[in-house]
């Protein structure tokens, strides 16, 4: 598809925005291998620069001018951009804009000029991150098991750039279907993954295993704060799914902003809980959260106490 005169990459997700920019420039180079690419930073823009760089090249050929972060640009950039769009240009103008109303006048001018808009929306929910990881493998011609996606999210974290890099490593270093064992082999030793195992064991009522994993996590450098955060997240998911009623996992996942595998896991965990005991477990984690963030004297004791209270409530709340 031919690249139009104006392209707007709109949205805050930088990994997606960078890929959109790279693919746009690649498409221009396919049409014009010798295209001259000029890059301007919105926050450093000097008045008149756009007029200079969008003027015809002395050597002929096409030019592509990239304006990064219009939302950080000064008034001069906005006025120059509006003027360039109004008068027209032989150069391809590619503009990125993360969010907000800054630069709205220029955005309106671009839209009036039939700009091609490429969205780079924020990816925040677990459902969206699951879809992102799955698509990373699919786009590279690889199959990935749902359990492997879960393991990767828990081991690597939620940063999109780190997830993309981890996916690429698995694609480069392995063959066949990527399953949970493959992810475990490459990323299972990370302390973040151990934190999720602590939560899984605690919510399942496995006191000895939860404490063993907790002490291993602390010994290998994991701070009590993220462990408590994971405990809280797991319990909240169980509560949300338990109160959402019956229905297909995919439908509930969409409704709750979760991934289907999270709904399945929370449903399985919820079978051993009732509302009162779940509420007491959540209160125990809230108290631990206060303690590990400076409210108590011993963060390690606080998280151990929370784990034991969760497993006690799971077992029936007996004293």
C-alpha positions as CSV (number, residue, x, y, z in Angstrom):
1,X,0.0,0.0,0.0
2,X,1.4,3.4,-1.0
3,X,2.3,5.7,1.9
4,X,0.3,8.9,1.8
5,X,1.7,12.4,2.4
6,X,0.7,12.5,6.0
7,X,0.8,9.7,8.6
8,X,-0.1,10.1,12.3
9,X,0.9,7.5,14.9
10,X,-1.4,8.2,17.8
11,X,-1.2,6.7,21.3
12,X,0.9,6.2,24.4
13,X,2.2,2.6,23.8
14,X,5.8,3.3,22.7
15,X,6.6,-0.3,21.6
16,X,3.7,-0.2,19.2
17,X,4.4,3.3,18.1
18,X,8.0,2.5,17.4
19,X,7.0,-0.5,15.3
20,X,4.5,1.6,13.4
21,X,7.1,4.2,12.6
22,X,9.6,1.6,11.5
23,X,7.1,-0.2,9.2
24,X,6.0,3.2,7.8
25,X,9.6,4.1,6.9
26,X,10.3,0.7,5.5
27,X,7.2,1.0,3.2
28,X,8.5,4.4,2.0
29,X,11.9,2.9,1.3
30,X,10.3,0.2,-0.7
31,X,8.8,2.9,-2.9
32,X,11.9,5.2,-2.8
33,X,15.1,3.3,-1.8
34,X,17.1,6.5,-1.6
35,X,14.6,8.4,0.5
36,X,16.1,11.0,2.8
37,X,14.8,10.6,6.3
38,X,14.9,13.6,8.7
39,X,13.9,13.3,12.4
40,X,12.8,16.2,14.5
41,X,12.1,16.0,18.2
42,X,9.0,17.9,19.4
43,X,10.5,19.0,22.6
44,X,13.7,20.4,20.9
45,X,12.0,22.0,17.8
46,X,13.4,25.2,16.4
47,X,11.1,27.5,14.5
48,X,11.2,27.1,10.7
49,X,12.8,23.6,10.8
50,X,9.8,22.0,9.2
51,X,9.8,24.4,6.3
52,X,13.5,23.8,5.7
53,X,13.3,20.0,5.8
54,X,10.1,19.6,3.8
55,X,11.5,21.7,0.9
56,X,12.6,19.7,-2.1
57,X,16.0,18.0,-1.8
58,X,18.9,19.5,-3.8
59,X,19.7,16.0,-5.0
60,X,16.1,15.2,-6.0
61,X,14.3,12.1,-4.7
62,X,11.7,11.9,-1.9
63,X,12.1,13.1,1.7
64,X,10.4,11.8,4.8
65,X,10.2,14.0,7.8
66,X,9.5,12.4,11.2
67,X,8.2,14.7,13.9
68,X,8.3,12.8,17.2
69,X,6.1,13.7,20.2
70,X,4.0,16.5,18.9
71,X,2.4,16.5,22.3
72,X,5.7,17.8,23.7
73,X,6.2,20.4,21.0
74,X,6.2,24.2,21.4
75,X,3.9,26.7,19.7
76,X,6.3,27.1,16.8
77,X,6.1,23.5,15.9
78,X,2.3,23.5,16.0
79,X,2.1,26.6,13.8
80,X,4.7,25.4,11.3
81,X,3.0,22.0,11.0
82,X,-0.4,23.7,10.4
83,X,1.2,25.9,7.7
84,X,2.9,22.9,6.0
85,X,-0.3,20.9,5.8
86,X,-2.2,24.0,4.5
87,X,0.3,24.7,1.7
88,X,1.0,21.0,0.9
89,X,4.4,19.3,0.7
90,X,6.2,16.8,-1.6
91,X,7.7,15.2,1.5
92,X,6.1,12.5,3.5
93,X,5.3,13.8,7.0
94,X,5.1,11.3,9.8
95,X,4.0,12.6,13.2
96,X,3.8,10.8,16.5
97,X,1.5,12.0,19.3
98,X,1.2,10.1,22.6
99,X,-1.9,11.7,24.2
100,X,-3.5,14.8,25.5
101,X,-4.8,18.0,23.9
102,X,-1.4,19.6,23.2
103,X,-1.1,20.0,19.5
104,X,-4.8,19.7,18.8
105,X,-4.7,22.5,16.2
106,X,-2.1,20.5,14.2
107,X,-3.9,17.2,14.7
108,X,-7.1,18.8,13.4
109,X,-5.3,20.1,10.3
110,X,-3.8,16.6,9.7
111,X,-7.2,14.9,10.0
112,X,-8.7,17.5,7.6
113,X,-6.0,16.6,5.1
114,X,-7.0,12.9,5.3
115,X,-4.0,11.8,7.3
116,X,-3.5,8.0,7.7
117,X,-3.9,7.3,11.4
118,X,-2.1,4.4,13.1
119,X,-3.2,3.7,16.6
120,X,-0.8,2.8,19.4
121,X,-3.3,2.3,22.3
122,X,-2.1,1.7,25.9
123,X,-1.9,-1.9,26.8
124,X,-2.7,-2.2,30.5
125,X,-5.1,-5.0,31.3
126,X,-3.9,-8.6,31.7
127,X,-6.3,-9.5,28.9
128,X,-4.5,-7.1,26.5
129,X,-1.1,-8.2,27.6
130,X,-2.0,-11.9,27.1
131,X,-3.2,-11.0,23.6
132,X,0.0,-9.0,22.9
133,X,2.2,-12.0,23.9
134,X,0.1,-14.4,21.9
135,X,0.3,-12.2,18.8
136,X,4.0,-11.8,19.2
137,X,4.5,-15.5,18.7
138,X,1.8,-15.8,16.0
139,X,3.3,-13.0,14.0
140,X,6.6,-14.9,14.0
141,X,5.0,-18.1,12.9
142,X,5.2,-19.9,16.3
143,X,2.5,-21.5,18.4
144,X,2.4,-20.9,22.2
145,X,0.4,-22.7,24.8
146,X,-1.9,-20.6,27.0
147,X,0.0,-21.9,30.1
148,X,3.2,-20.6,28.6
149,X,1.7,-17.1,28.1
150,X,0.7,-17.1,31.7
151,X,4.2,-18.2,32.8
152,X,5.9,-15.6,30.7
153,X,3.7,-12.8,32.0
154,X,4.4,-13.9,35.6
155,X,8.1,-14.4,35.1
156,X,9.0,-11.4,33.0
157,X,6.5,-8.8,34.4
158,X,4.1,-6.5,32.6
159,X,6.5,-4.1,30.8
160,X,5.7,-4.5,27.1
161,X,9.3,-3.9,25.9
162,X,10.6,-6.6,28.2
163,X,7.8,-9.0,27.1
164,X,8.6,-8.4,23.4
165,X,12.3,-9.1,24.1
166,X,11.5,-12.3,26.0
167,X,9.2,-13.5,23.2
168,X,11.9,-12.8,20.6
169,X,14.5,-14.8,22.7
170,X,12.2,-17.8,22.9
171,X,11.6,-17.6,19.1
172,X,15.3,-17.4,18.4
173,X,16.5,-20.1,20.8
174,X,13.7,-22.7,20.6
175,X,11.8,-24.8,18.1
176,X,8.3,-26.2,18.0
177,X,5.4,-25.2,20.2
178,X,6.4,-23.0,23.1
179,X,5.0,-24.5,26.3
180,X,5.2,-23.7,30.0
181,X,8.2,-26.0,30.4
182,X,10.1,-24.0,27.8
183,X,9.3,-20.7,29.6
184,X,10.3,-22.3,32.9
185,X,13.6,-23.3,31.5
186,X,14.5,-19.8,30.3
187,X,12.7,-17.6,32.9
188,X,11.6,-19.8,35.8
189,X,14.5,-18.7,38.0
190,X,13.5,-15.1,38.1
191,X,12.3,-13.9,41.5
192,X,9.1,-12.4,40.0
193,X,8.0,-15.9,39.0
194,X,8.6,-17.2,42.5
195,X,6.4,-14.5,43.9
196,X,3.5,-15.8,41.8
197,X,4.2,-19.4,43.0
198,X,4.0,-18.2,46.6
199,X,0.6,-16.7,45.9
200,X,-0.7,-19.8,44.1
201,X,0.3,-22.0,47.0
202,X,-1.1,-19.7,49.6
203,X,-4.5,-19.3,47.9
204,X,-4.6,-23.1,47.4
205,X,-4.1,-23.5,51.2
206,X,-0.7,-25.2,50.9
207,X,1.0,-23.6,53.9
208,X,4.3,-25.6,53.9
209,X,4.8,-25.1,50.2
210,X,3.9,-21.4,50.4
211,X,6.3,-20.7,53.2
212,X,9.1,-22.7,51.4
213,X,8.6,-20.7,48.2
214,X,8.4,-17.4,50.2
215,X,11.6,-18.0,52.0
216,X,13.3,-18.9,48.7
217,X,12.0,-15.7,47.1
218,X,13.2,-13.6,50.0
219,X,16.6,-15.3,50.0
220,X,17.0,-14.7,46.2
221,X,16.3,-11.0,46.5
222,X,12.6,-10.4,46.1
223,X,11.3,-7.6,48.2
224,X,8.2,-8.3,50.4
225,X,6.3,-5.4,48.8
226,X,5.7,-7.1,45.4
227,X,4.9,-10.4,47.1
228,X,2.2,-8.8,49.0
229,X,1.0,-7.1,45.9
230,X,0.7,-10.4,44.1
231,X,-1.1,-12.0,47.0
232,X,-3.6,-9.1,47.0
233,X,-4.0,-9.4,43.2
234,X,-4.7,-13.2,43.3
235,X,-7.3,-12.9,46.1
236,X,-9.0,-10.0,44.3
237,X,-9.2,-12.0,41.1
238,X,-10.8,-14.9,43.1
239,X,-13.3,-12.5,44.6
240,X,-14.2,-10.8,41.3
241,X,-14.7,-14.1,39.5
242,X,-16.6,-15.7,42.3
243,X,-19.0,-12.8,42.4
244,X,-19.4,-12.5,38.6
245,X,-21.5,-15.7,38.4
246,X,-21.4,-18.3,35.7
247,X,-20.6,-17.9,32.1
248,X,-18.0,-18.7,29.5
249,X,-14.4,-17.8,30.6
250,X,-13.9,-15.7,27.5
251,X,-17.1,-13.7,28.2
252,X,-16.2,-13.1,31.9
253,X,-12.6,-12.3,30.9
254,X,-13.8,-9.5,28.6
255,X,-16.2,-8.2,31.2
256,X,-13.6,-8.2,34.0
257,X,-10.6,-7.1,31.9
258,X,-8.8,-10.3,32.7
259,X,-7.3,-13.0,30.5
260,X,-9.4,-16.3,30.1
261,X,-6.7,-18.3,31.8
262,X,-6.9,-16.0,34.8
263,X,-10.6,-16.6,35.0
264,X,-10.1,-20.3,34.8
265,X,-7.4,-20.2,37.6
266,X,-9.6,-18.0,39.8
267,X,-12.6,-20.2,39.4
268,X,-10.6,-23.3,40.4
269,X,-9.2,-21.4,43.4
270,X,-12.6,-20.1,44.4
271,X,-14.0,-23.6,45.0
272,X,-12.2,-23.7,48.3
273,X,-13.4,-20.3,49.6
274,X,-16.5,-18.6,50.8
275,X,-17.1,-14.9,51.0
276,X,-16.4,-14.4,54.7
277,X,-13.1,-16.3,54.7
278,X,-12.0,-14.6,51.5
279,X,-12.8,-11.2,53.0
280,X,-10.7,-12.0,56.1
281,X,-7.8,-13.1,53.9
282,X,-8.0,-9.9,51.9
283,X,-8.0,-7.9,55.2
284,X,-4.9,-9.8,56.3
285,X,-3.1,-8.9,53.1
286,X,-4.2,-5.3,53.5
287,X,-2.6,-5.2,56.9
288,X,0.6,-6.8,55.6
289,X,0.7,-4.2,52.8
290,X,0.7,-1.4,55.4
291,X,3.4,-3.1,57.4
292,X,5.8,-3.9,54.5
293,X,5.5,-0.3,53.2
294,X,6.8,1.1,56.5
295,X,4.0,0.7,58.9
296,X,5.6,-2.3,60.7
297,X,9.0,-3.1,62.1
298,X,9.5,-6.4,60.3
299,X,8.4,-6.7,56.7
300,X,9.5,-10.3,56.4
301,X,7.4,-11.3,59.4
302,X,4.5,-9.3,58.1
303,X,4.4,-11.2,54.7
304,X,4.9,-14.6,56.4
305,X,2.0,-13.8,58.8
306,X,-0.2,-12.9,55.8
307,X,0.7,-16.1,54.0
308,X,-0.2,-18.2,57.0
309,X,-3.5,-16.3,57.5
310,X,-4.4,-16.9,53.9
311,X,-3.8,-20.6,54.2
312,X,-5.6,-20.8,57.6
313,X,-8.7,-19.1,56.0
314,X,-8.5,-21.5,53.0
315,X,-8.5,-24.4,55.4
316,X,-11.7,-23.2,57.1
317,X,-10.6,-20.5,59.4
318,X,-10.2,-22.7,62.4
319,X,-8.0,-21.4,65.2
